[in-house]
Amino acid sequence: MTTKYGNFEMPASIKVEEKDRDDKSAVFVAEPFERGFAHTIGNALRRVLLSSIEAPAIISVRFEGVQHEYMPIEGVVEDMIHIILNFKGARIKKLTSDSEHHPKTVVHLHKTLDITSDMIAKGNGQYEVKLSDLVEDPRYEVVNKDHHLFTVTKPFKKRIDIKIRSGRGYIPSEEHEIEDKVVDEIVIDSIFSPVRVVNYFVENTRVGRDTDFDKLILEVETDGRVSPEEAVVFASHIVTEHMSSFAKVKPGTRLSLESAEAELETDRDQIMQKLALRVGEIELSVRSTNCLSGAGIDTIGELVLMPESELLRFRNFGRKSLTEIKAKLTDMGLALGMDLHRYDINRENVKEKITEYLAERAGREQI
């Protein structure tokens, strides 16, 4: 059984209003929504963006010859605890499709780091090991390539093993489940969530004469492992997947929303019939009719686009005529100073649009 519902005002498209230079933050503007829906959508997206977007992170590190995190490394300035803290700041972006492997698959990377005395001499007695020195794999892109890991002051040659997997949120080291874990492998806390900041704001917006619709402004900042656009798309899919479960509570029950385009076309035809009327057809007083004709206003469409203040500047046009016109327009469901952008009508093209409508109507009547 299908139940027919009226149309809901929904955004036809989403505007990306601002972006920073490194594409890590953006502002999304969506309008119009029915009253209250912007809060519903904004809050749902915010919660999902902050908790449920997946990205890769390092889950364990192994230094050849280093048996635990409290053991010093000869020729390295930092102790192992500080090195592990630096590894937590790694931001790695996955490039390959998840269709190749399960998203939770652990990827093992290894690199033999060979730092010679010449390399140390070029650095005035020290060599800074960066994240890009260790992560070289076609499946991943290092977002913060210059991220500092540790500093070497003596020739250094060790194999360093890193394990990476994708996940959500923040997982402390004790909650990681690693198969085939070796004795000297150091498991670390992992920050999987690539979304740093999400804020949303709701403002009023206009649809035709009504001003009680919602505008949603969504600010999203990421750390570069996903773009703000990707994060919003992923979050919307996650919300949709969860909501679809409730549509199965009573199989066979469906809801059909009236097409916004069909409703707009119906509204347009109704309002165009009124806008195409000539001023002399709405039974105004002779004085008001003459004032409008003298000002070059021939149709109701031209009249409703005129603000009150401008009408009052016309010769012989007073408050009494203004009151009469406003009352007549109210009876017709119209008003002065109307915004007709919804029907693609403005003061520059109103005469042209009315002429087109009258020609279109005449053509329909001949069929």
LINURCOR-V643415 format. One record per backbone hydrogen bond with DSSP energy under -1.0 kcal/mol. CO is the residue of the C=O (numbers start at 1). NH is the residue of the N-H. If there is no record, write none. Layout:
BEGIN
co=[CO & CO]
nh=[NH & NH]
END
This chain:
BEGIN
co=[1 & 3 & 5 & 15 & 18 & 20 & 24 & 25 & 26 & 27 & 28 & 29 & 30 & 33 & 34 & 36 & 37 & 38 & 39 & 40 & 41 & 42 & 43 & 44 & 45 & 46 & 47 & 48 & 55 & 57 & 59 & 60 & 61 & 62 & 63 & 68 & 73 & 75 & 79 & 80 & 81 & 82 & 83 & 84 & 86 & 87 & 91 & 93 & 97 & 102 & 103 & 107 & 109 & 111 & 113 & 115 & 116 & 117 & 118 & 120 & 121 & 127 & 129 & 129 & 130 & 131 & 131 & 137 & 139 & 141 & 144 & 145 & 147 & 150 & 151 & 152 & 156 & 158 & 159 & 160 & 161 & 162 & 163 & 163 & 164 & 165 & 167 & 169 & 169 & 171 & 172 & 173 & 182 & 186 & 190 & 194 & 197 & 199 & 201 & 203 & 205 & 207 & 210 & 213 & 214 & 215 & 216 & 217 & 218 & 219 & 220 & 221 & 221 & 227 & 228 & 229 & 230 & 231 & 232 & 233 & 234 & 235 & 236 & 237 & 238 & 239 & 240 & 243 & 245 & 246 & 250 & 254 & 256 & 259 & 260 & 261 & 262 & 263 & 264 & 265 & 266 & 267 & 268 & 269 & 271 & 272 & 274 & 275 & 277 & 278 & 279 & 285 & 286 & 287 & 288 & 289 & 290 & 291 & 292 & 293 & 298 & 299 & 300 & 303 & 304 & 307 & 308 & 311 & 314 & 318 & 319 & 320 & 321 & 322 & 323 & 324 & 325 & 326 & 327 & 328 & 329 & 330 & 340 & 340 & 341 & 346 & 349 & 350 & 351 & 352 & 353 & 354 & 355 & 356 & 357 & 358 & 359 & 360 & 361 & 362]
nh=[254 & 256 & 258 & 29 & 27 & 23 & 222 & 20 & 220 & 17 & 218 & 15 & 216 & 214 & 37 & 40 & 41 & 42 & 43 & 44 & 45 & 46 & 47 & 48 & 49 & 50 & 51 & 52 & 167 & 165 & 188 & 163 & 186 & 161 & 66 & 71 & 76 & 153 & 83 & 84 & 85 & 86 & 87 & 88 & 89 & 90 & 143 & 141 & 100 & 105 & 166 & 164 & 162 & 160 & 158 & 156 & 120 & 121 & 122 & 125 & 124 & 152 & 149 & 150 & 133 & 134 & 135 & 140 & 95 & 93 & 147 & 132 & 131 & 129 & 77 & 127 & 115 & 113 & 64 & 111 & 62 & 109 & 59 & 60 & 107 & 57 & 55 & 192 & 193 & 190 & 175 & 176 & 185 & 61 & 171 & 223 & 221 & 219 & 217 & 215 & 213 & 210 & 207 & 205 & 33 & 203 & 30 & 201 & 28 & 199 & 26 & 196 & 197 & 231 & 232 & 233 & 234 & 235 & 236 & 237 & 238 & 239 & 240 & 241 & 242 & 243 & 244 & 246 & 248 & 249 & 253 & 3 & 5 & 263 & 264 & 265 & 266 & 267 & 268 & 269 & 270 & 271 & 272 & 273 & 275 & 276 & 277 & 301 & 300 & 281 & 282 & 289 & 290 & 291 & 292 & 293 & 294 & 295 & 297 & 296 & 279 & 303 & 304 & 306 & 338 & 311 & 312 & 314 & 317 & 322 & 323 & 324 & 325 & 326 & 327 & 328 & 329 & 330 & 331 & 332 & 334 & 333 & 343 & 345 & 344 & 350 & 353 & 354 & 355 & 356 & 357 & 358 & 359 & 360 & 361 & 362 & 363 & 364 & 365 & 366]
END
